[in-house]
Amino acid sequence: MNESKPRPVPVLASLALALPALWPAAGLAEPARGRAPEATWIGQELRLPQPTPALETAQAEPAPGETAPASPSAPLWSGTVELYGFAPLRSTGSVTIRGQEAEVDQDLGEILDVLRFAASARGSIEKGRVGLQGDLWYINLGDQASRLVGPRSLFTTTADVGQTLGIYDLALRYRFGERESAIGKPGTYSVIPYAGIRLIDGRLSLAATLDGPFGRTLLEPSRGLQRTWVQPLVGTQASVFLSPRLRAFARGDIGGFGLAGQQDLSGNAQVGLGYAIGDNTDLNVSWRYMGLKWNNGDAQSNGFVSNLNGIEIGVKFFFGGAPRGTAVASTP
């Protein structure tokens, strides 16, 4: 028998049929070291992953030491409340009831001797730069020794004057400069003009004793006057920071303008310093003058004049405004 010999043609044919089937598997194999893999989806759309909510929140919050930016929404509410006491070092004036006039001149000690009750407070509220402000002042004094004037001054006379007086202001205001606060950057200022009404409520009494000729004593009956009226009011207040906690302030206003009688005028002038004793609290010390004059101008006239000059001490609280932001590190 003839010995069989290998035939190369069928083997090569088998390899040719197997190579196309093995080629895709070779493409999915791990690439060689040092070679970058080639994209197998040429022509398809490339989609990047969306950021997670936690990343967005971290990027929106401020970095450490920074405050959150102000929201561009509606303006914020803010306001102040001040409790104060006015101590006149000297009080001068007069009371006229049905033509009888008595003059008063007292120092602080004499005023405190006849003081029955006193209360005072002021405050403000604003949204953005526009707001309202008010000031309430009330005092009740007992009988004060005074001197009669006029034709009867030829007699030896004594008189007692009682006084209850309330002054209540309400005004619309507009602020220039920064919002009022207890602490601020040196040079920061605010100027606030205002206009409104002033309500005055006065109750006065006058009792006089005249020592006539030949040692006769003439007693006059007590006279009383009660009047409540409204005045137009205009004024301005301003403040500027001298240091982060120390500020200077001033205020001036005028009311009346002769609209409620032959004489009808009132006013205030005040200047002082405020020091922050907390983040939202000020201690204020100032000099203040307050004047009031009214007379109906009749033949048997009624009226009174009051001039007070002294020291005012108050505690002022600030509230509202933009909140401070939370210090959180931001993600690049």
C-alpha positions in Angstrom: 0.0 0.0 0.0 1.0 3.4 -0.7 1.8 5.6 2.4 -0.6 8.6 2.8 0.9 12.1 2.6 -0.4 15.2 4.3 -2.4 17.5 2.2 -1.8 21.2 2.9 -4.8 22.5 0.9 -7.6 21.3 3.2 -5.8 22.7 6.3 -5.3 26.1 4.8 -8.9 26.2 3.8 -10.0 25.4 7.3 -7.9 28.3 8.7 -9.3 30.7 6.2 -12.8 29.9 7.3 -12.0 30.2 11.1 -10.1 33.6 11.0 -13.2 35.8 10.3 -15.0 34.2 13.3 -12.0 34.8 15.7 -11.4 38.5 14.7 -14.2 40.2 16.8 -13.0 38.3 19.9 -9.5 39.6 19.3 -10.8 43.2 19.1 -12.4 42.9 22.6 -9.3 41.6 24.2 -7.3 43.8 26.7 -5.2 46.4 24.8 -1.4 46.2 25.0 0.3 48.1 27.7 1.2 51.8 26.8 -1.5 51.9 24.2 -4.7 53.9 24.5 -7.9 52.1 23.8 -9.6 53.0 20.6 -13.3 54.0 20.6 -15.5 51.2 19.3 -18.7 53.5 18.9 -17.5 56.0 16.3 -20.4 58.1 15.1 -22.6 57.6 18.2 -23.6 60.6 20.5 -21.4 61.3 23.6 -23.5 62.0 26.8 -21.8 63.4 29.9 -23.2 62.5 33.4 -25.5 65.1 35.0 -24.1 66.7 38.3 -25.6 65.4 41.5 -27.9 67.7 43.7 -25.3 67.6 46.5 -22.7 69.1 44.1 -25.0 71.9 43.0 -25.8 72.8 46.7 -22.2 72.9 47.6 -21.4 75.2 44.7 -24.3 77.6 45.5 -23.2 78.2 49.1 -20.6 80.8 50.0 -17.0 80.1 50.9 -15.8 80.4 54.6 -15.8 83.9 56.0 -18.2 85.2 53.3 -21.8 86.2 53.7 -24.6 85.0 51.5 -25.4 87.4 48.7 -28.6 89.4 49.2 -31.7 88.0 47.5 -33.0 90.1 44.6 -36.5 89.6 45.9 -38.7 92.2 47.7 -37.0 94.6 50.2 -36.5 93.5 53.8 -38.2 94.8 56.8 -36.2 96.5 59.6 -36.9 98.7 62.6 -35.8 100.3 65.9 -37.2 100.7 69.4 -35.7 103.2 71.9 -36.7 103.7 75.5 -35.4 107.0 76.8 -35.6 109.4 79.7 -35.3 113.2 79.3 -33.9 115.1 82.3 -34.3 118.9 81.9 -31.5 120.7 83.8 -33.7 123.8 83.5 -37.3 124.4 82.7 -38.7 127.9 81.9 -42.0 129.0 80.6 -45.4 130.5 81.5 -49.1 129.6 81.8 -51.9 132.0 80.8 -55.5 131.2 81.7 -58.2 133.7 80.9 -55.8 136.5 80.9 -54.0 135.6 84.1 -50.3 134.7 83.5 -47.8 133.0 85.7 -44.1 132.4 85.0 -42.2 129.2 85.9 -38.4 128.8 86.3 -37.2 125.6 87.8 -34.0 123.5 87.9 -33.8 119.7 87.8 -34.1 119.2 91.5 -37.3 121.3 91.7 -38.8 119.4 88.8 -38.1 116.0 90.4 -39.8 117.2 93.6 -43.1 117.7 91.8 -42.8 114.9 89.2 -45.7 112.5 89.5 -45.2 110.4 86.3 -43.2 110.4 83.1 -43.0 108.0 80.1 -41.3 108.2 76.7 -40.4 106.0 73.8 -39.7 106.2 70.1 -39.5 103.7 67.3 -39.4 103.2 63.5 -40.2 100.5 61.0 -39.2 100.5 57.3 -39.3 98.3 54.2 -36.5 99.1 51.8 -35.9 102.8 52.3 -39.5 104.0 53.1 -40.9 103.7 56.6 -42.8 105.2 59.5 -41.5 106.5 62.8 -43.1 107.7 66.0 -42.2 109.5 69.3 -44.3 109.4 72.5 -43.5 111.8 75.4 -45.7 112.3 78.5 -45.2 114.1 81.8 -47.3 114.9 84.8 -46.1 117.6 87.2 -47.8 118.6 90.5 -48.1 122.2 91.7 -45.1 124.2 90.8 -44.2 127.5 92.5 -44.5 130.4 90.1 -44.7 134.2 89.9 -47.7 136.1 88.6 -47.0 138.8 86.0 -49.0 141.7 84.5 -50.8 144.5 86.3 -51.2 142.4 89.4 -47.5 142.2 89.9 -47.9 145.3 92.0 -49.2 143.1 94.7 -47.3 140.5 96.7 -48.3 137.3 95.0 -47.7 133.6 95.0 -49.0 131.0 92.5 -49.1 127.3 91.9 -49.1 125.8 88.4 -49.9 122.2 87.6 -49.1 120.7 84.3 -49.9 117.5 82.4 -48.5 117.4 78.9 -48.4 114.8 76.2 -46.6 115.1 72.8 -47.1 112.3 70.2 -45.4 112.3 66.8 -46.2 110.1 63.7 -44.3 110.7 60.5 -43.5 109.2 57.1 -39.8 108.9 56.4 -37.3 108.1 53.6 -33.7 107.0 54.2 -30.6 108.0 52.4 -27.5 105.9 53.1 -27.2 102.6 55.0 -29.8 100.9 57.2 -29.7 101.9 60.9 -27.6 99.4 63.0 -25.7 99.2 66.2 -22.4 98.2 64.6 -21.1 99.6 61.3 -18.0 100.5 59.2 -16.4 103.8 60.1 -17.8 106.5 57.8 -21.1 104.7 57.2 -23.9 107.2 57.5 -27.7 107.6 57.2 -29.8 110.7 56.6 -33.5 110.4 57.2 -35.9 113.3 56.4 -39.5 112.9 57.7 -42.8 114.7 57.6 -46.1 114.0 59.5 -48.2 115.2 62.4 -47.7 116.1 66.0 -50.6 115.7 68.5 -50.3 117.8 71.6 -52.5 117.3 74.7 -52.2 119.8 77.5 -54.0 120.1 80.9 -53.0 123.1 82.9 -54.1 124.6 86.3 -53.3 127.9 87.9 -54.1 128.9 91.6 -52.9 132.3 92.8 -52.9 134.1 96.2 -52.5 137.9 96.4 -51.5 139.9 99.5 -53.2 143.2 99.0 -52.8 146.5 100.9 -53.4 146.8 104.7 -52.4 143.2 105.1 -55.4 141.8 103.3 -55.1 138.5 101.6 -57.0 138.1 98.3 -57.6 134.5 97.2 -58.3 133.9 93.6 -60.1 130.8 92.4 -58.2 128.1 90.6 -58.3 128.3 86.8 -57.9 125.4 84.5 -57.2 124.9 80.8 -57.4 121.8 78.7 -56.6 121.7 75.0 -55.7 119.1 72.3 -54.6 120.0 68.8 -52.6 118.7 65.9 -49.6 120.4 64.2 -47.9 119.6 60.9 -44.4 118.3 61.4 -41.2 118.2 59.4 -37.7 117.2 60.5 -34.5 115.3 59.8 -32.3 112.9 61.7 -28.8 111.7 60.8 -26.0 109.5 62.1 -22.4 108.5 61.2 -20.1 105.8 62.5 -16.9 107.1 64.1 -15.7 103.6 64.8 -17.3 100.1 64.5 -19.2 100.6 67.8 -19.3 104.4 68.2 -21.6 106.7 66.2 -22.6 110.4 66.4 -26.2 111.4 65.7 -28.3 114.5 65.5 -32.0 115.3 65.1 -34.0 118.5 64.5 -37.7 119.1 63.8 -40.3 121.9 63.8 -44.1 121.8 64.0 -47.1 124.1 64.1 -46.3 127.1 61.8 -49.0 129.2 63.5 -51.9 127.1 62.1 -53.7 126.4 65.4 -53.6 129.8 67.0 -52.1 133.3 67.0 -49.0 131.6 68.3 -48.4 127.9 67.5 -44.9 126.5 67.3 -42.9 123.5 68.6 -39.5 122.1 68.0 -36.7 119.8 69.0 -32.9 120.0 68.6 -30.7 117.0 69.7 -27.1 115.9 69.3 -25.3 113.0 70.9 -23.2 109.8 70.8 -24.3 106.2 70.7 -22.2 103.2 71.7 -23.0 99.5 70.9 -23.3 97.4 74.0 -24.4 94.4 71.9 -24.7 93.4 68.3 -28.2 95.0 68.2 -28.3 97.4 71.1 -27.0 100.9 71.6 -26.6 103.1 74.7 -27.3 106.8 73.7 -26.4 109.9 75.6 -27.3 113.3 74.1 -28.1 117.0 74.8 -31.7 118.0 73.9 -33.7 121.2 73.7 -37.5 121.0 73.4 -39.7 124.1 73.0 -43.5 124.6 72.8 -45.5 127.8 72.5 -49.2 128.3 72.0 -51.7 131.2 72.5 -55.1 131.8 71.1 -54.7 135.6 71.0 -58.0 136.5 72.6 -58.5 139.4 74.9 -58.9 136.9 77.8 -56.1 134.8 76.3 -55.2 131.2 77.0 -51.8 129.8 76.3 -48.6 128.4 77.6 -44.8 128.4 76.9 -42.4 125.6 77.8 -38.7 125.5 77.2 -36.8 122.4 78.4 -33.0 122.0 78.2 -31.1 119.0 79.4 -29.7 115.5 79.1 -31.4 112.5 77.4 -30.3 108.9 78.0 -31.8 106.0 76.0 -31.3 102.3 75.1 -32.0 101.6 71.4 -32.7 98.2 69.9 -32.3 97.3 66.2 -34.0 94.4 64.5 -34.6 93.0 61.0 -32.6 93.4 57.9 -30.6 90.8 55.8 -29.6 87.6 57.6 -26.0 86.4 57.7 -25.0 83.6 55.3 -23.7 80.1 56.4 -20.0 79.6 56.0 -19.6 76.5 53.8 -16.6 75.6 51.5 -17.4 75.6 47.8 -16.5 72.9 45.4 -14.6 73.9 42.3 
